[in-house]
Amino acid sequence: MSVGRRRGMSLETKYVELCKGINGLDKIVLREVRGCSAEVYLYGGHVTSWKNEHGEELLFVSSKAIFKPPKTIRGGIPICFPQFSNLGSLEPHGFARARFWTIDNDPPPFPINSSNKAFIDLILKHSEEDVKIWPHRYEFRLRITLGPGGDLMLTSRIRNTNTDGKSFTFTFAYHTYFHVTDISEVRVEGLETLDYLDNLKNRERFTEQGDAIVFESEVDKVYLSTPTKIAILDHERKRTFELRKDGLPDAGE
């Protein structure tokens, strides 16, 4: 079936489709007229596929991924909230990626380009189960948009709904897995001269010395105060991923 929403989204549109995915889990398929597509599972609010106009997959999902709650999906774009990494008291990368999100039929107005017709609004609210392990009430709204040119855009808004007015802190990440060919042929540009925390060395702080980031061994770093634009170059496939972000100062690899 197709999903219709306000702002002129017709029930007859081909841009958004709600259907069943692996193991009967609900998923949304976004399509654009040039042939690019994206797939989003309501379980985890999780993007599991992003294909260009040639049908080439741009995200990596593990062949060992188990699409069966409460197991989290390995790969794609996990939503890490209310904590990233395993530094807090919660399960690693938080619980949002192991919850069922719902389609938000009445979202607040996000900035939107009228040419973007392939998008879906999702929402996750606290449950009593969540409050037992993280004593805060919240609303997490997520818009996933597939642009006419094939760009994939994720926009998040997190609202404090604590009835006592108590504030809370959280960490958050789009933990994206890109599909590349040979990791030794990949380089990252835009992180030169920046400070980073090395998780393989007890989060010790260093300054990046290379002209570009290359991968010769295991890497687990968090770069601090990164620019709004970062490029991932896959030389073997002659493809460049261009990441643009706003409101997320750090970047991990």
Stockholm file with secondary structure:
# STOCKHOLM 1.0

chainA/1-253         MSVGRRRGMSLETKYVELCKGINGLDKIVLREVRGCSAEVYLYGGHVTSWKNEHGEELLFVSSKAIFKPPKTIRGGIPICFPQFSNLGSLEPHGFARARFWTIDNDPPPFPINSSNKAFIDLILKHSEEDVKIWPHRYEFRLRITLGPGGDLMLTSRIRNTNTDGKSFTFTFAYHTYFHVTDISEVRVEGLETLDYLDNLKNRERFTEQGDAIVFESEVDKVYLSTPTKIAILDHERKRTFELRKDGLPDAGE
#=GR chainA/1-253 SS CBCCCTTTCCTTCSSEEEEECGGGCEEEEEECTTSCEEEEETBTTEEEEEECTTCCBCBCBCTTCCCSTTSCCCBSBCEEBSCSTTCSSSSTTBSGGGSBCEECSSCCCCCCCTTCCEEEEEEEECCHHHHHHSCCCEEEEEEEEECTTSCEEEEEEEEECCTTCCCCCCCCEECCCBCCSCGGGEEEESCTTCEEEEGGGTTEEEECCSSSEECSSCCCEEESSCCSEEEEEETTTTEEEEEECSSCCCEEC
#=GC SS_cons         CBCCCTTTCCTTCSSEEEEECGGGCEEEEEECTTSCEEEEETBTTEEEEEECTTCCBCBCBCTTCCCSTTSCCCBSBCEEBSCSTTCSSSSTTBSGGGSBCEECSSCCCCCCCTTCCEEEEEEEECCHHHHHHSCCCEEEEEEEEECTTSCEEEEEEEEECCTTCCCCCCCCEECCCBCCSCGGGEEEESCTTCEEEEGGGTTEEEECCSSSEECSSCCCEEESSCCSEEEEEETTTTEEEEEECSSCCCEEC
//
